[in-house]
Every structure is written in C-alpha cells, then in structure tokens.
Amino acid sequence: DNHGTAPLTLSSELPYQSTIKRKVRKKKKKNGVITANIAGTKYEIVRIVIQEMGFVKTRDEDETANLIWSDCAVQQEKIAELQNYQRINHFPGMGEICRKDFLARNMTKMIKSQPQEYSFIPRTWIFPAEYTQFQNYVKELKKKRRQKTFIVKPANGAMGHGISLIRNGEKLQAQDHLIVQEYLDKPFLMEGYKFDLRVYILVTSCDPLKIFLYHDGLVRMGTEKYHPPSDSNLSQLYMHLTNYSVNKHNEHFERDETEDKGSKRSIKWFTEFLETNNLDVSKFWSDISELVVKTLIVAEPHVLHAYRMCRPGQAPGSDSVCFEVLGFDILLDRKLKPWLLEINRAPSFGTDQKIDYVVKKGVLLNALKLLNIRTSDKRKNLAQQKAEAQKRLYGQGSVKKLLPGSSDWEKQRHTLERRKQELKERLAQVRKQISKEEHENRHMGNYRRIYPPDDKTLLEKYESLLATAFQTFLAGRAASLQREMNNPLKRMKEEDILDLLEQCEIDDEKLTGKCPKQRGPKPLCSMPESAHSLRKPQNHSSDSSCDSDSSVSESGEETEKEDHNEKKEKRVSYDVEENKYKSLERSGKLNNYFSKESPSYSSPTSSTGPIRRSVSCPRSISILTMQSQGAEPRPFSAKAALQMQRTASVNRSHSLSRSPSSARFSQTATSGTIHSSGSESLLQQKTKEQEVALTKETLLRINDLKVRFPGKTNEESELIIEDIMDNWKYHKTKVSSYWLVKLDSAKQRKVLDIVRTSVRAVLQHVWKAPDIENLHLYRLFNRLFNRLLWSHGQGLWNCFCNSGSSWETTFSKGSEALTPEQLQCCQRIVQLCKHCLLVVYKHSSDARGSPTGMSHHWDDTRY
C-alpha cells in the first residue's frame, strides 16, 4: 500500500505544478508582444511583413501601438503626441525635398553655394515665380541658334499625371504651380528602351542623421523604342516617360515573371548586366550613394528643425520616433552619370508582379529589423518617465544655479560641474550610438549604411556640406542647432570623453582639497623618470615643454619610493639620451640633416617636399621633416604589428567605467590570459618587437619635424622661437591673451592641426597602414591633442608654466602604461605644439602690428 500511495501523491502534484508554469508562460506572452497599427495603409505586402515579423495588429483607433504605418504624410501634431517607445513611418519636414517645387527651390540655393557638388539635377524653373528667368534663357538659346527640349510637370503631381514635353519655350504661358526642367535627351539605353531606377532609401534617424541604401530596386522601362525628341514624337509619352503608372496602359507592356525580361526588372539584374558589359558596378553604387546623401543633406536642416519642434523635450541622440522609406527616381545618362528626377515619400508598395513582391518585401522586412523595436520599449519608457518626474520633483541630477556674488572658488566648482554633466550626457549618447551600430551591423540585411560613411575623407566632405546646408537654410534661426553642429564634443570618441571626464574629477579633487583617488594600477616607471630627467637649469619660467609636462602628482611619487633604487640606473641612461638630443637641438646641429635634396615624408597627396598642412592653417607655417642620414631601412612589414591587440583599460572609477563591450574586449585582450601554442607565443613576441621598432622609427621622424616661420629659413625660425623664450617675461602675457582669449576653440584647433597633420603623415609613412586611426599610437596622440585643447586651450598653456595639471596626468592616472619611446614621442609633439603657437603668435603680431587675431591667410583654403 505504501508503495502505491507514493506514485498517487506524486501524480496528483504534477498537474498542479504544470498548470502554474503554463499560467506564467501565458502571462509572459501577453506582455511580450509588439503591436502595429496598419489602418493607414492599403498595401497587402505591409500586412504580410508585419505578420512575418511577429507583430500583433491592433484596432484601427488604437494610438498606443509600437508601430504606426501610414501611406500618406502625417500631421506634426500626431508626431508630437507619440510616446518615446512608438515608431511612425514619416518625418516632419521631409516634404522639402519630396515636392517637386520645394526640391527645385532648395537645390537652387545649394547650387549657388556648392555648384560642383550639386550637378546631378537638371536645370529647373518654378512657375510662375521664375517665368521671366526661363524666357530670358530661351532667348539666349535662340541667339546661339540652339534648341532644347523641356519637360513640364505639375508642382505637386504624381504617377506621371499632367506631364508634357515642349521644344518652343516661348509658347509656354505663366501658369500656377508648374515645374519646367531641361529634358535629358541622351539617356543610357537598354535594348533600345529608355529606363529609370527606383532606389529605396531608409532614414532611421535625423538626430543624428542615419541613411541606409537598399542594394536592390526596380528598373522601369519605357514601352516604345527611344528616339531623340523631335516635333513629331513629343506626344509619344510611352517613349519619353518611364513611369510604371503610365506605361502599364500600353499594349506593349511586358509582364514577364523572369528577371531578365519584361518592362520591369530588378536593379540586382541590372548590376549583373553592367558587369557583363565590363562597366564599373562599384562606381555605379558609389555615385548613387553620393547623390542620395547630398540630397538628404539638403533636407536635414528642415527635418531636424521640424522634428525638434515636434519633440521639444527629447534629448539629442535618443531613439527617433520617426523613420521613413523613400523612393528615389534616378535616370542614367549615356556616361552612366546618375540624375535625380524626383523623390517619393510614399512610394508605391503595390505588388502587381512577382518582381514587385520580392523587392518590396525585402525593403520592408529589412527596414523593420533595422529599427530594433523591442517588447521592453514600452516598459522602459514608463520607468524613464517616472524617474524624470522624480528628478524634477526633488531637483536631482541637475547642476544648481550659481547665486549672485559667488566667490571665485564657487564659480570654478560650478563650471566644473556643468562640464562634467555635459561630458556624461555626451558619453551616454556615444555609448548608445555604439550599441545601435552593433545591432545595425548584425541586422542590416540587404541595406548598406551610406551615412555616416566609413571613409573618413568622405565623412569630412559630407560634414562640410551639412554645415553649409545649416548656414544656408537656418541662417539667423535655430541658434541652438548651429551651436550643436560646432560642438567639438560631437566628434569625440568614447576614450576621449573619458579622459576629459577623468581630468575634471582630478581638478575637482584639487579644488575641494580631497585626497586624489587611486585610478587603476601604478604608473609606469618611465613616467616619474621623465619628470626628473627632463629638468635642467633655466633663466626663465619655461624654456622647454618638458618642465611643466613632467609634473606628476604627489601620490604617484609616493607609490614609487620603494622602487627608487631600481629606477636610478634607468634614469641615468635616459638622461644621457635626452640631454644628447637637447644639446643637438640647442646647438643647431639637427639642422645639418636638412637639405633640399633629402627626401621628406608627407601626406599621401604629395610625394616630395614638406608635409601637407591642414587646409585651414596659416599660409606658410609648416612643419618640415627630413630623413636622418643614419636611418636604417625597416626590415619587416607593419601589418604584423597592427594585428597585436593592445591591453584595454578596465580599472576606472565607477562613474567613468567603460561600456560592457569594451570591458569584455579588455578581458580577452590581456596577454596574461592568452593560452596558445609555442609557435603562436613566438609570433606574438615578434609582433611586439616589431611594434617597438616602428615606434622608435616614428620617434626619429617626429624628432626631425621642425616648425618653419613663413618666408624664413629653418635657422631663422629657430632664432625667432628662442628670442621669444629668452624674453618670456615680456611675451608671456601677450601669448596668454592671444591663445586663451583672442582665439576661439575652432582656431585653437587649427593651430594644433598644423602639427597633427604632419604627425599623421609620419605615421602613414612609417607604419604603412591603410587606416592609421586603428593604430594604438595614433589614438594615444589623439588623446594628447585633446588634452592640450582641454578647457579652451588651458592644457597647452599649462605646458608653458609650472602651475596647473600637465598633460602627463592624463596618462599617469590611467591604467594604460606608456613605453619610454611613446612618452618621448608625446613630449616631442608637445614641444612642436608650443613652437607652433609661438610662430603663429609672432606671425599674427607682425602681420597686424599687434597680436589681435589670426593673419589674413588663416582661412585661405588654398594652402
């Protein structure tokens, strides 16, 4: 009996336990759904994609869904009412490029300021406002005995309605809301037919701008063989127009299910067609991408301004509630140059053919995956709203206002607190963007990110165009957006912001008199060594950059007392090398290495002569570098050295901790935990030796760099610098006023860019790396330049005097150890920056009689 009751008891409990588990699962499923309101769409493919993504369709009147899809543009009031967890498929202000008349007006403004960059849109006139200009143009053509064809479109038309072609422009009357364009009469033909491309673009955010290009699309062909326009065929729209809505009514329209036949084909097939005919496909995609980005740069000021007006309380860099799928209509001429015809903010998602279904389903499915809509978004948004309400109620998380009559000490503390808060906000934005990019890279599908691009040169070009667009369209308005565009923090990476934050904490500790916190492991032995070794008798307060740069905190010196005897021998040998270099420099013997015949190392754009300067530096202030006569050729390649992973910093204070991803990387990258075979360890040891050798060679090249005064020889330039230093008491206040007061942050950066550009060119020459920004040494130098620009140039000025925190504090307080060669490179760069400032100061003083500003060549982009 006992044996029989046990199974009965067990079996009676099992169903009860399983029912509890089932209830828990049901509860989870109920709360873990993503809802979508698709009442505003007529396209069945949208419903299919929503179902395939696992989203739950809501009632038509439900305005709380995670995703809201609408075929037409939505009112700004609706966007303003959305919660932060919601997404809607339209941006406010996008009509500035999607209406034909608005696109023509905005493009005309950009063409006036950037004519070479915006040469991809046919010449356009807006009627009736520009009717007179059009008639004058027609008269000029008549005088030259030339005749052109024009295409006339309704200003806000679609689907090919109301389009006609004319050749005699004088007969055209001024009518309301017409667009007149020059007709592109030499298109690229395929099988004798004219065609255009429907390219799909996804914009996921306007703050910051993010653009994705779908690597497929539709090729829409005409249904009659093309012939150049003449008076006899102007009315044959099936020949001249490529709109699907027009050509589908022609009896010759081919509905073929195969991708290489029919009147509608895929861009994927078209690229294969280009490859078959030995045409450059990569250039084709590059030209398309550039056209799209430049067009959306025109829209960005309008879209961002309208978005900020709709979402006034939303922090910059937070998740965008808007996204948009745009359809770009592009025509190729016979040289395969793309021309922009129009942009559709509500492209058709009808699926009349199989090719439509395949392409448009991929566009929508990959777009929704990129958006990363999660079930937890709604819950997190509610929690965030509660936290913000509590902060407002109790006044937490905000810097207190400075009371009138506050002391200097209180003002300094207040400035530091504001700076720290700004840096922490920017750090959170950067980390959030990194997390978004990681998701995008994993779920991009057939999309490709075209803005921001990976190419740094192309990014700088786009940012320059973006600045021009803001200046053109928002001149005198939206001052906060203008300031945000010029904020130097916007271009900084996570490491740079962490360094600035750490420096703020150090300065705060000094102001409050607290004991400095121990941050990370002890500094490397070479740090205190350099502090002692570089000091020498002086007649003035600052004769070289090493005096102030070598200042080390007292806590760091106390931790090194136990190893004092061991370091003594190293310090002596280091002093000998440093003093030898100093004596050579002071006696002018280094100038013997310079000669016109000796090769120099410059940027990739020049093979000989001095290193190319930044385009924004003064006319003739440059840094020369020569090859040392005793330099030996490097016996190995730099590629192996680049493969070595550097040890990342993981020991920071809690408020400055690295992101989890970087912490994980640091754990895997430490050499102490690497378990490999003997051959792998030997290979790693060899790459370390190569990196040390390359660093030494870099040091030699940087030591050969010289700052040259405009119109002076190297010897005369050195004499000018020495003269300023010998009379430092006279020049100190003037240099201080010039650097800290007269120059703004942008011009201070330009001064250091003279050195930065030359150092970058040296690294490119020595390391032979395709992208030197991945080099550990380059990142180290970047931190140094940011430190010198810290607190509106105070970092560099501290190098001229023995007060304040030196640049070495940034490295000595961190957990990352520097080698002696890296330290010497940094010291030499600091010295070059000091010399560069003195030369610019002297040049400006001579040019204007007194150091009241930059010289007249400062913004000359030809130099």
BELVENQUI-V277504 format. One record per residue. PHI is phi as a letter, one per 20 degrees, with the letter a starting at -180 (* if undefined). Layout:
phi: (PHI:PHI)
//
This chain:
phi: (*:f:f:e:f:f:f:f:f:f:f:f:e:f:f:f:f:f:f:f:f:f:f:f:f:f:f:f:f:f:e:d:d:d:e:c:d:d:f:e:c:d:e:f:f:f:f:f:f:g:f:f:f:n:f:d:f:d:f:f:e:f:d:d:f:f:c:c:d:c:f:d:f:d:f:f:f:f:f:f:e:f:e:f:e:e:c:c:e:b:e:f:n:f:f:f:c:e:e:f:f:f:f:f:f:f:f:f:f:f:f:f:e:c:f:f:f:d:d:d:c:f:f:c:c:d:e:e:f:d:f:f:f:f:f:f:f:f:f:f:f:f:f:e:l:d:c:c:e:c:d:d:c:f:f:c:e:b:m:m:f:m:e:b:d:c:d:d:f:f:f:f:e:f:c:f:l:c:d:d:c:f:e:e:e:c:e:f:d:c:l:n:d:f:b:c:d:d:d:e:c:d:d:e:a:d:b:e:f:c:c:c:d:e:e:a:r:d:d:d:d:f:d:c:g:e:c:g:f:b:f:e:d:f:e:e:f:f:e:e:d:d:f:f:f:e:f:f:e:e:f:e:f:d:d:d:f:e:f:d:c:n:e:c:c:e:f:g:f:f:f:f:f:f:f:f:e:l:d:f:f:f:f:g:f:f:f:f:f:f:f:f:f:f:f:f:f:f:e:g:g:f:f:f:f:f:f:f:f:f:c:f:e:e:f:f:n:f:f:f:e:d:b:b:d:d:d:e:e:c:d:d:e:f:e:m:e:f:c:e:e:a:c:d:e:c:f:f:d:f:c:f:c:f:f:f:f:f:f:f:f:f:g:f:f:f:f:f:f:f:f:l:f:d:f:e:f:f:f:f:f:f:f:f:f:f:f:f:f:f:f:f:f:d:m:e:m:d:f:f:f:e:f:f:m:f:f:f:f:f:f:f:f:f:f:f:f:f:f:f:f:f:f:f:f:f:f:f:f:f:f:f:f:f:f:f:f:f:f:f:f:e:c:f:m:e:e:c:f:d:b:f:f:f:f:f:f:f:f:f:f:f:f:f:f:f:f:f:f:f:f:f:e:c:f:n:c:l:f:f:f:f:f:f:f:e:f:f:f:f:e:e:e:g:f:f:f:f:f:f:f:f:f:f:f:f:f:f:f:f:f:e:m:f:f:f:f:f:d:m:f:f:f:f:g:f:f:f:f:f:f:e:f:e:f:b:f:c:e:c:f:b:d:b:f:f:f:e:f:e:f:c:f:f:f:f:f:f:f:e:f:f:e:f:f:f:e:f:f:f:f:f:f:f:f:f:f:f:f:f:f:f:f:f:f:f:e:n:f:f:f:f:f:e:b:f:e:f:f:c:d:c:f:f:e:c:e:c:n:f:f:f:e:f:f:d:e:g:g:d:f:b:d:e:c:c:e:f:f:e:f:e:f:f:e:b:e:e:f:f:f:f:f:f:e:e:f:e:e:c:e:c:f:f:f:d:f:f:f:g:f:f:f:f:f:f:f:e:e:f:f:f:d:e:d:b:f:f:f:f:f:f:f:f:f:f:f:f:f:f:f:f:f:f:f:f:f:f:f:f:f:f:f:e:f:c:e:d:f:g:m:d:e:f:f:f:f:f:f:f:f:f:f:f:f:f:d:f:f:f:e:g:f:f:f:f:f:f:f:e:d:f:e:e:f:f:f:f:f:f:f:f:f:g:f:g:f:f:f:f:f:f:f:f:f:f:e:l:e:f:c:f:f:e:f:f:f:f:f:f:f:f:f:f:f:f:f:f:e:f:l:l:n:f:f:f:f:f:f:e:c:e:d:n:e:e:f:f:f:g:e:f:e:e:e:e:e:d:e:g:f:f:f:f:f:f:f:f:f:f:f:f:f:f:f:f:f:f:f:f:f:f:f:f:f:f:f:d:n:b:f:d:r:f:f:f:e:f:d:f:f:f:d)
//
